[in-house]
Amino acid sequence: MVDFHKRILFSDEAHFWLNGYVNKQNCRIWSEANPQVYVETPLHPEKLTVWCALWAGGIIGPYFFKNDEGHNVTVNGDRYRAMITNFFILELNNHDVQELWFQQDGATCHTACATIDLLKDTFGDRLISRFGPVNWPPRSCDLTPLDYFL
């Protein structure tokens, strides 16, 4: 497929802890010895979850997950589908989606049947996702250009 890399939308969320904690999920330290580092953090610090999509044509987002009162909330299936319906699909109207592919990871809120059906209505067989027409590879690392670019 010619220029496939220009027609794929990579998507992901990131969590930003408001107390200054940094999630080093994608940072690995290789060493012969265990450094015995301890980091104390509050059990439930306030955080902000942000979604974004990146493709050769630009960035769609950011989208901040908040409730009706404006408070930060975690992502679940209903909130993810609301974001897709009320934000993402509206943003896609500015682009030729007939040629775009959409990729998301295998997070539970992304792979609920209702979510997959909603995305298939928009992208058809051009959906790369766990339980989607093009399955997210098993045991695949969850690294996208968003992890390095944004």
Salt bridges, closest charged atoms under 4 A:
GLU13 OE2 - HIS110 NE2 2.67
ASP78 OD1 - ARG81 NH2 2.68
GLU99 OE1 - ARG7 NH1 2.88
ASP105 OD1 - HIS110 ND1 2.79
